Amino acid sequence: MVKDMTWLTTSFYDRWRIIIFTSSAPVSARTKFLVRFLFMLCFIACNYIVYISAMGAYKAHRHRFIWGDKIMS
């Protein structure tokens, strides 16, 4: 019962961190799968956005769009 009360009084972010990154979270396997799946989707989406941004910045730098007269407005 003390363990249940400790789990219920932890903050929201600590619960999410424990569910995603440890196997000792006192939640159902279905909840663990759902939270980890959502985290994976968000992580992949953020990495994709960073990749697209880096490729765009590299292309702009290679074509000298940033420093030259060809600045896009």
C-alpha positions as CSV (number, residue, x, y, z in Angstrom):
1,M,0.0,0.0,0.0
2,V,2.9,2.4,0.7
3,K,4.3,1.7,-2.8
4,D,0.9,2.5,-4.3
5,M,0.7,5.8,-2.4
6,T,4.2,6.6,-3.4
7,W,3.3,6.1,-7.1
8,L,0.2,8.2,-6.8
9,T,2.1,11.1,-5.2
10,T,4.9,11.3,-7.7
11,S,4.7,14.1,-10.2
12,F,3.4,13.7,-13.7
13,Y,6.8,13.9,-15.4
14,D,8.4,11.5,-13.1
15,R,5.7,9.0,-13.8
16,W,6.2,9.3,-17.6
17,R,9.9,9.0,-17.2
18,I,9.5,5.8,-15.1
19,I,7.0,4.3,-17.5
20,I,9.1,5.0,-20.6
21,F,12.6,4.2,-19.4
22,T,12.2,1.5,-16.7
23,S,10.5,-1.8,-16.5
24,S,9.5,-1.4,-12.9
25,A,6.5,0.9,-13.4
26,P,3.4,-0.3,-11.6
27,V,1.1,0.1,-14.6
28,S,-0.4,-2.4,-17.0
29,A,1.5,-3.7,-20.0
30,R,-1.0,-2.0,-22.2
31,T,-0.3,1.4,-20.7
32,K,3.4,0.9,-20.9
33,F,3.1,-0.1,-24.6
34,L,0.9,2.9,-25.4
35,V,3.1,5.5,-23.6
36,R,6.3,4.0,-25.1
37,F,4.7,3.9,-28.6
38,L,3.7,7.6,-28.3
39,F,7.1,8.5,-27.1
40,M,8.7,6.7,-30.0
41,L,6.4,8.5,-32.6
42,C,7.2,11.9,-31.1
43,F,10.9,11.1,-31.0
44,I,11.0,10.0,-34.6
45,A,8.9,13.0,-35.7
46,C,11.3,15.4,-33.9
47,N,14.4,13.7,-35.4
48,Y,12.8,13.9,-38.9
49,I,12.2,17.6,-38.5
50,V,15.8,18.2,-37.3
51,Y,17.1,16.2,-40.3
52,I,15.0,18.2,-42.8
53,S,16.1,21.5,-41.2
54,A,19.7,20.5,-41.2
55,M,19.5,19.4,-44.9
56,G,17.8,22.7,-45.8
57,A,20.4,24.7,-43.9
58,Y,23.2,22.8,-45.6
59,K,21.7,23.3,-49.0
60,A,21.2,27.0,-48.4
61,H,24.8,27.3,-47.2
62,R,26.2,25.3,-50.2
63,H,24.3,27.6,-52.6
64,R,25.3,30.7,-50.6
65,F,21.7,31.8,-50.1
66,I,22.5,32.9,-46.6
67,W,25.5,35.2,-47.2
68,G,25.2,36.4,-50.8
69,D,22.9,38.6,-52.8
70,K,20.5,35.7,-53.2
71,I,18.8,36.0,-49.8
72,M,15.3,34.8,-50.1
73,S,12.7,37.3,-48.9
